[in-house]
Amino acid sequence: MHQLPGAWQRAARGAGLLAPDGTSVPTIFAEMSALAASTGALNLGQGFPDEDGPEPVLEAARDAIARGVNQYAPGRGFPDLLSAVAEHQKRFYGIELDPQREVLITVGATEALAATLLALIDSPDDEVVVFEPHYDSYAACVALSGAKLVPVPLRWPDFQPDLEQLASAVTDRTRVILVNDPHNPTGSVFSREVLDEVVRLAHRHDAIIVTDEVYEHLVFDGPHVAIATLPDAAERTLSISSAGKTFSLTGWKTGWVTGPADLVTAVLAVKQFLTYVGGSPFQPAIAVGLRLPEAFFASVASEMAAKAALLGTGLRAAGFDVSSPGGSYFTVVDAAPLGATDADAFCRELPARAGVVGIPLTAFVSPAHRAQYATLVRFAACKRVDVLAEAAQRLAAMTPA
Ligand SMILES: *Cc1c(COP(=O)(O)O)cnc(C)c1O
């Protein structure tokens, strides 16, 4: 056995993936995807689409390779993509950005989040406030940065935070308030009151707001409200998004950070030593995507809303209590009406009982807080309509425990 230094343990423990004997355990996503593969169950676990993105965007990447866009991009990104991101922020949110100073291209939202946290965290006394459940990389990155994670619970069935709990979580030790809206894994879209309170608290305690808006074009009753557009928010907000979810191109790993020039430059200072840059030919292609007409973006949201409705019908027919997502790829259900007491065990049985795979919500919650989510399961609706229709049929015909 090798004697390994502590950083990987910090990340694994932060993500709740460290076994008591100090070994790391596989993520529930890997485990459930393997179960789907071995049983032939439909995989509504992991959130990736099973259809390719828009043809003009795919064609632009092929064309970029043919044109010889195959060497390192500039550290901040190709000027044309920086401009396309700035144009997108102006078109959808009315936000004015200097593309050369206030935009940075990253290797997906994941690298943007990691570099942002590593750039902003100053000491082990710093705290990062996040809503829980949360995307799995948050806890690991906060742990790697050395800061303390301060979770604020989102509760079934609407998954909005309690404003008093939020207010008491934010203190002068809070360096970052990290807000994922629309929200993975719950599918919630935060109310205007919640977003206003985040901005008010950030001002009062001099914290920086970091947003994860990868589902910005998947709000079912739009438009999406970007926190940076709220009064007095832009000066202390770093907004993160990515091409993956909007364009069904999760494998391209192209994202961006926008915000005040000094903060963006701080993120660049870290990012350049993580990856330097991502894949060059994807950048001109994403610029094409970001400039697609309004109709494309409207269809992204309406198609996902229809898919979520189709999945919801099957889930209700199966006997689950079903929450109503406001956006994102995901729908959360309560399996308690079906006799479940432990969603983890329930999800392990589900392939045999229904031929479908879901993910227990506890996978997105720190071990100490899992009890209140014990019977909740997340399903992904970002699959082809025929796959969702088949899943709905299978769920409706689910065999009893
Ligand atoms: C998918 C996802 C990401 C990762 O985005 P990439 O661009 O693939 O790195 C980040 N945050 C949330 C909430 C996600 O669902």
PDBQT file of the ligand as one rigid body, heavy atoms in Angstrom, charges set to zero:
ROOT
HETATM    1  C1  LIG A 501     -24.020  18.951 -14.898  1.00  0.00    +0.000 C 
HETATM    2  C2  LIG A 501     -23.792  19.949 -13.829  1.00  0.00    +0.000 A 
HETATM    3  C3  LIG A 501     -22.563  20.616 -13.706  1.00  0.00    +0.000 A 
HETATM    4  C4  LIG A 501     -21.366  20.260 -14.540  1.00  0.00    +0.000 C 
HETATM    5  O1  LIG A 501     -21.316  20.939 -15.725  1.00  0.00    +0.000 OA
HETATM    6  P1  LIG A 501     -20.114  20.610 -16.752  1.00  0.00    +0.000 P 
HETATM    7  O2  LIG A 501     -20.225  21.732 -17.704  1.00  0.00    +0.000 OA
HETATM    8  O3  LIG A 501     -20.379  19.277 -17.336  1.00  0.00    +0.000 OA
HETATM    9  O4  LIG A 501     -18.855  20.614 -15.967  1.00  0.00    +0.000 OA
HETATM   10  C5  LIG A 501     -22.428  21.566 -12.718  1.00  0.00    +0.000 A 
HETATM   11  N1  LIG A 501     -23.441  21.857 -11.894  1.00  0.00    +0.000 NA
HETATM   12  C6  LIG A 501     -24.626  21.230 -11.964  1.00  0.00    +0.000 A 
HETATM   13  C7  LIG A 501     -25.699  21.586 -11.005  1.00  0.00    +0.000 C 
HETATM   14  C8  LIG A 501     -24.831  20.249 -12.922  1.00  0.00    +0.000 A 
HETATM   15  O5  LIG A 501     -26.000  19.586 -12.962  1.00  0.00    +0.000 OA
ENDROOT
TORSDOF 0
